[in-house]
Amino acid sequence: MFRWRVSGKALSWALYDWANSGFATTVMAGFFPLFFKQFYCAGIEPAISTARLGWGSSAASLAVALFAPFAGAAADACTGKKRLLLWFTTGGTVATALLSLPEQGQWAVAIGIYACALFFFAGGNIFYDSLLADVAGPEERDRVSSLGFALGYLGGGILLLSNIGMVLMPSVFGIAGKEQAVRLSFILVALWWLVFSLPLFFKVTENRNLQCDITSAGKIITQLADTFLRIRRERAALLFLAAYWLYMDGVSSIIRMAVDYGFSIGIDSKGLLEALLLVQFTGFPATLLMSHVAERIGTRNTLIIGIAAYASVTLWASIMSTVQEFFILAAAIGLFQGSLQALSRSFFSRLIPWGREAEFFGFYNIVGRFAAILGPALIGTVAAYTGSTRAGILVLLPMFAAGAILLNKVES
């Protein structure tokens, strides 16, 4: 039986997923890869533009990976998770709006702004994820975490649908053309992100109420070293982080590179955007359903099922050739993408000590960001070297397999 009653504080927290998923869908997964290839990189070989996009995404992920543990430690020392999330939300919305400015051929400017937006988006999620322990007890974290991702799929899908409508029918919306519609979409994503994040900032409170001072700030490096040593001693947390790095590398790579990959193998932009919508609206009910499955068979077992599904999708994607196959793959991704992310977050939250959530989630996010460095860079490099994007995607298969094996050894 489904049990989705949550507190107002938990719902306000979950709405941040609704808010920033507009960036993940319209910008990261949808319009930017297409606009980058067709407009910013006009006249450039598809394999080269794929490489540039992959390297830009990897650079942003590396910056977050280096930043994450220090940010998490500082937030815990100063009880500043909400404060830092506000700064990162502001930076992300400003950078997203600025994506509307580069002109045709200014690919370096565009990828630079995009990398900044990615940095603020991913960095903000450190503090957002760590607030899960402040709004939900251990027994309800699968449910609340899954609710966040489900709302993200729904909200991101609604905004993406509106933006696709503007791009495909600009005259209906009083817009001069498709280029202007894409630029306006970037601005709308920024506003959506900012407005719907407000419930979290007004309603969610952190459990502790320490004062940030010079003494506590001076302990950050020591605290980081202590956390690293603690993780090394705690076998379950260490194994999980290793497993998470491996399988999330594949998930993150597919999220960031799927549209570019589809375009490179001949899927037109209309088909790609329709497939993205299918992922979003499949992901909303599927994420809630898989949370229910996790309550029945266990979170770890549900994660392993999702990893196996992603490995199958990757293998099929390397040989597919029709639009119909691409749509089937999009539906399969929608079934498991949100649940892998949501259940990974809640599973890890049970392995960390109370009062050091942001610091431990800093390490969690550094692992996730390093995962997002390797995959896109490998796909881009192989595409540039071979002239084909099909070969690159197969490098994800060993990572899925190794991640599942390690995850199976984790005892929560």
LORO-344352 format. One line per 4 residues: number of its first residue (from 1); for each residue x negated, y negated, z negated of C-alpha. Coordinates in pm, whole numbers, plus 50000, padded with zeros to 5 digits. Each point is the difference from the previous one (the first is absolute). Example, Ala and Ser with C-alpha at 12.3 -4.5 7.8 and 13.67 -1.06 7.14 Angstrom:
BEGIN
1) 48770 50450 49220 ~ 49863 49656 50066 $
This chain:
BEGIN
1) 50000 50000 50000 ~ 49866 49655 50096 ~ 49935 49756 49717 ~ 49920 49655 50127 $
5) 50104 49780 49712 ~ 49707 49774 49914 ~ 49955 49690 49787 ~ 50025 49650 50138 $
9) 49628 49958 49934 ~ 49919 50313 50200 ~ 50223 49887 50289 ~ 49833 49656 50003 $
13) 49663 50176 50016 ~ 50118 50226 50284 ~ 50122 49700 50202 ~ 49638 49897 50051 $
17) 49971 50302 50230 ~ 50299 49859 50192 ~ 49818 49665 50014 ~ 49653 50097 50121 $
21) 50110 50288 50224 ~ 50096 49740 50259 ~ 49626 49950 50044 ~ 49935 50374 50017 $
25) 50265 50057 50268 ~ 50023 49688 50217 ~ 49635 49893 49978 ~ 49776 50294 49910 $
29) 50181 50286 50172 ~ 50191 49814 50270 ~ 49947 49661 50155 ~ 49637 49923 49922 $
33) 49853 50313 50167 ~ 50215 49938 50311 ~ 49938 49625 50008 ~ 49631 50057 49936 $
37) 49968 50239 50293 ~ 50228 49818 50246 ~ 49940 49634 49909 ~ 49695 49935 49785 $
41) 49797 50262 50196 ~ 50164 49942 50337 ~ 49793 50147 50286 ~ 49783 50214 49770 $
45) 49979 50380 50027 ~ 50251 50170 49762 ~ 49727 50213 49838 ~ 49798 49687 49917 $
49) 50298 49820 49846 ~ 50074 50316 49798 ~ 49644 49994 49869 ~ 50026 49632 49905 $
53) 50328 50058 49817 ~ 49859 50302 49816 ~ 49684 49818 49895 ~ 50197 49694 49884 $
57) 50230 50217 49788 ~ 49701 50183 49853 ~ 49825 49672 49910 ~ 50305 49882 49805 $
61) 50025 50335 49823 ~ 49632 49984 49904 ~ 50049 49654 49849 ~ 50291 50127 49788 $
65) 49804 50310 49901 ~ 49714 49788 49866 ~ 50239 49761 49826 ~ 50249 50247 49850 $
69) 49827 50129 49683 ~ 49889 49652 49885 ~ 50348 49858 50060 ~ 50164 50282 49809 $
73) 49766 49967 49704 ~ 50050 49623 49988 ~ 50377 50040 50012 ~ 50002 50245 49710 $
77) 49760 49788 49794 ~ 50211 49687 50048 ~ 50349 50150 50031 ~ 50010 49838 50343 $
81) 50153 50255 50234 ~ 50298 49780 50086 ~ 49788 49688 50025 ~ 49754 50161 50242 $
85) 50283 50156 50200 ~ 50145 49650 50044 ~ 49669 49871 50137 ~ 49970 50290 50241 $
89) 50360 49968 50112 ~ 49942 49632 50074 ~ 49680 50075 50192 ~ 50166 50278 50196 $
93) 50299 49793 50103 ~ 49782 49708 50109 ~ 49771 50224 50207 ~ 50299 50173 50158 $
97) 50150 49667 50104 ~ 49664 49896 50147 ~ 50014 50298 50238 ~ 50244 49792 50204 $
101) 49723 49755 50100 ~ 49726 50176 50210 ~ 50027 49959 50377 ~ 49954 50257 50274 $
105) 49648 50142 50009 ~ 49916 49886 49645 ~ 49970 50357 49878 ~ 49721 49925 49752 $
109) 50208 49730 49826 ~ 50305 50228 50000 ~ 49819 50300 49853 ~ 49837 49776 49738 $
113) 50336 49864 49880 ~ 50148 50351 50014 ~ 49714 50136 49788 ~ 50066 49727 49740 $
117) 50372 50085 49994 ~ 49916 50370 49960 ~ 49766 49916 49713 ~ 50269 49808 49810 $
121) 50266 50262 50078 ~ 49787 50293 49883 ~ 49842 49811 49711 ~ 50339 49892 49868 $
125) 50114 50361 49995 ~ 49737 50072 49732 ~ 50191 49783 49754 ~ 50342 50100 50128 $
129) 49923 50372 49964 ~ 49857 49951 49652 ~ 50324 49834 49884 ~ 50184 50331 50052 $
133) 49895 50105 49649 ~ 50153 49679 49862 ~ 50344 50060 50151 ~ 50044 50381 49978 $
137) 49918 50279 49757 ~ 49810 50311 50118 ~ 50318 50202 50051 ~ 50155 49750 50242 $
141) 49696 49881 50196 ~ 50056 50235 50296 ~ 50351 49858 50031 ~ 49904 49632 49961 $
145) 49692 50029 50222 ~ 50205 50174 50269 ~ 50271 49735 49969 ~ 49737 49735 50074 $
149) 49879 50173 50315 ~ 50358 50077 50110 ~ 50096 49633 49963 ~ 49683 49915 50190 $
153) 50110 50216 50290 ~ 50348 49850 50000 ~ 49892 49638 49962 ~ 49711 50035 50242 $
157) 50231 50172 50248 ~ 50266 49729 49980 ~ 49744 49725 50058 ~ 49831 50196 50280 $
161) 50337 50056 50170 ~ 50069 49626 49988 ~ 49657 49916 50136 ~ 50028 50257 50279 $
165) 50332 49845 50096 ~ 49831 49659 50029 ~ 49719 50142 50214 ~ 50223 50203 50235 $
169) 50274 49734 50029 ~ 49834 49665 49925 ~ 50261 49793 50185 ~ 50277 50131 49771 $
173) 49814 49849 49704 ~ 49918 49677 50181 ~ 49630 50089 50033 ~ 49801 49907 50310 $
177) 49842 50342 50060 ~ 49850 50318 49856 ~ 49673 49833 49900 ~ 50182 49739 49793 $
181) 50220 50273 49850 ~ 49696 50193 49877 ~ 49848 49686 49851 ~ 50327 49918 49824 $
185) 50015 50358 49871 ~ 49669 49954 49819 ~ 50140 49691 49825 ~ 50321 50183 49906 $
189) 49798 50286 49848 ~ 49814 49749 49782 ~ 50325 49845 49876 ~ 50161 50342 49940 $
193) 49699 50114 49798 ~ 50000 49684 49788 ~ 50375 49979 49929 ~ 50064 50364 49911 $
197) 49698 50019 49771 ~ 50159 49743 49767 ~ 50207 50252 49795 ~ 49681 50173 49888 $
201) 49839 49675 49888 ~ 50309 49889 49808 ~ 50119 50331 49853 ~ 49702 50233 49945 $
205) 49792 49962 49685 ~ 49673 50167 49908 ~ 50004 50216 49689 ~ 49695 49846 49836 $
209) 49957 49637 49902 ~ 49628 49947 49953 ~ 49840 49665 50067 ~ 49743 49968 50274 $
213) 49682 49846 49858 ~ 49627 49993 50063 ~ 49941 50291 49763 ~ 50244 50233 50177 $
217) 49880 49889 50345 ~ 49642 50072 49898 ~ 50089 50363 49937 ~ 50115 50068 50355 $
221) 49678 50162 50123 ~ 49977 50217 49688 ~ 50364 50096 50042 ~ 49940 50098 50362 $
225) 49709 50222 49904 ~ 50208 50157 49726 ~ 50285 50065 50245 ~ 49762 50160 50247 $
229) 49860 50227 49731 ~ 50351 50084 49879 ~ 50111 50097 50350 ~ 49694 50221 50034 $
233) 50092 50175 49674 ~ 50367 50043 50087 ~ 50005 50280 50256 ~ 50362 49954 50106 $
237) 49960 49630 50081 ~ 49671 50057 50182 ~ 50138 50287 50210 ~ 50309 49803 50085 $
241) 49803 49696 50115 ~ 49784 50221 50223 ~ 50309 50167 50146 ~ 50178 49666 50042 $
245) 49705 49852 50186 ~ 50001 50286 50248 ~ 50369 50029 50083 ~ 50077 49628 49975 $
249) 49727 49935 50255 ~ 50217 50177 50253 ~ 50322 49833 49888 ~ 49850 49649 50002 $
253) 49838 50056 50338 ~ 50327 50110 50157 ~ 50189 49705 49848 ~ 49751 49747 50134 $
257) 49920 50156 50337 ~ 50322 50176 50111 ~ 50135 49719 50216 ~ 49660 49936 50157 $
261) 49965 50375 50063 ~ 50344 50027 50158 ~ 49933 49702 50227 ~ 49664 50146 50103 $
265) 50158 50329 50114 ~ 50268 49825 50206 ~ 50298 49933 49770 ~ 50149 49657 50083 $
269) 50048 49731 49737 ~ 50380 50044 49985 ~ 49961 50373 49926 ~ 49735 49933 49737 $
273) 50215 49747 49814 ~ 50303 50230 50013 ~ 49784 50280 49855 ~ 49893 49769 49716 $
277) 50364 49933 49919 ~ 50063 50374 49993 ~ 49718 50041 49746 ~ 50145 49727 49779 $
281) 50359 50118 49992 ~ 49900 50365 49969 ~ 49760 49912 49721 ~ 50262 49831 49781 $
285) 50216 50308 49921 ~ 49709 50243 50038 ~ 49794 49832 49727 ~ 50290 50021 49757 $
289) 50066 50362 50098 ~ 49637 50106 49954 ~ 50001 49847 49652 ~ 50289 50233 49919 $
293) 49801 50290 50149 ~ 49704 49905 49777 ~ 50223 50025 49693 ~ 50092 50356 50104 $
297) 49668 50148 50122 ~ 49744 49761 49848 ~ 49829 49687 50126 ~ 49677 50176 50098 $
301) 50179 50264 50208 ~ 50206 49735 50177 ~ 49683 49807 50084 ~ 49840 50311 50150 $
305) 50305 50056 50221 ~ 49970 49640 50123 ~ 49629 50039 50075 ~ 50066 50317 50202 $
309) 50269 49817 50197 ~ 49760 49715 50079 ~ 49733 50244 50120 ~ 50257 50156 50236 $
313) 50100 49656 50128 ~ 49636 49910 50066 ~ 49935 50319 50198 ~ 50313 49951 50209 $
317) 49922 49632 50061 ~ 49667 50091 50158 ~ 50174 50194 50280 ~ 50336 49826 50040 $
321) 50087 49833 50329 ~ 50363 49880 49997 ~ 50202 49726 49834 ~ 50236 50263 49859 $
325) 49711 50172 49819 ~ 49890 49666 49860 ~ 50348 49946 49854 ~ 50001 50346 49842 $
329) 49663 49927 49844 ~ 50128 49664 49873 ~ 50291 50174 49828 ~ 49761 50254 49843 $
333) 49778 49720 49869 ~ 50304 49825 49855 ~ 50091 50315 49808 ~ 49670 50021 49813 $
337) 49811 49669 50013 ~ 50185 49821 49723 ~ 50014 50300 49769 ~ 49625 50059 50029 $
341) 49931 49642 49900 ~ 50265 49978 49727 ~ 49927 50335 49837 ~ 49622 49944 50014 $
345) 50047 49675 49808 ~ 50223 50153 49734 ~ 49788 50317 49971 ~ 49686 49796 49933 $
349) 50181 49778 49747 ~ 50038 50309 49778 ~ 49625 50065 50000 ~ 49885 49663 49864 $
353) 49987 49862 49642 ~ 50254 49740 49891 ~ 49875 49642 49990 ~ 49748 50041 50283 $
357) 50242 50039 50289 ~ 49869 49721 50224 ~ 49639 50113 49951 ~ 50078 50362 50085 $
361) 50220 49893 50289 ~ 49707 49788 50113 ~ 49805 50322 50045 ~ 50307 50163 50154 $
365) 50021 49720 50253 ~ 49627 49997 50068 ~ 50035 50366 50096 ~ 50298 49916 50220 $
369) 49817 49714 50166 ~ 49688 50209 50068 ~ 50235 50255 50155 ~ 50134 49726 50228 $
373) 49643 49906 50099 ~ 49890 50336 50136 ~ 50302 50106 50206 ~ 50062 49689 50215 $
377) 49626 49950 50051 ~ 49955 50362 50115 ~ 50299 49983 50233 ~ 49879 49669 50143 $
381) 49641 50120 50041 ~ 50097 50327 50166 ~ 50242 49813 50229 ~ 49726 49758 50106 $
385) 49746 50280 50050 ~ 50224 50246 50190 ~ 50243 49759 50164 ~ 50289 50196 49848 $
389) 50194 49957 49676 ~ 50124 50361 49997 ~ 49668 50146 49888 ~ 49963 49761 49708 $
393) 50324 50093 49826 ~ 49885 50360 49950 ~ 49734 49889 49750 ~ 50283 49958 49749 $
397) 50084 50372 49983 ~ 49708 50113 49777 ~ 50080 49717 49759 ~ 50361 50113 49960 $
401) 49889 50359 49940 ~ 49734 49912 49742 ~ 50236 49760 49824 ~ 50266 50267 49958 $
405) 49747 50250 49864 ~ 49872 49756 49736 ~ 50348 49882 49906 ~ 50102 50359 49933 $
409) 49735 50012 49725 ~ 50135 49694 49816 ~ 50186 50067 49676 ~ 50225 49712 49890 $
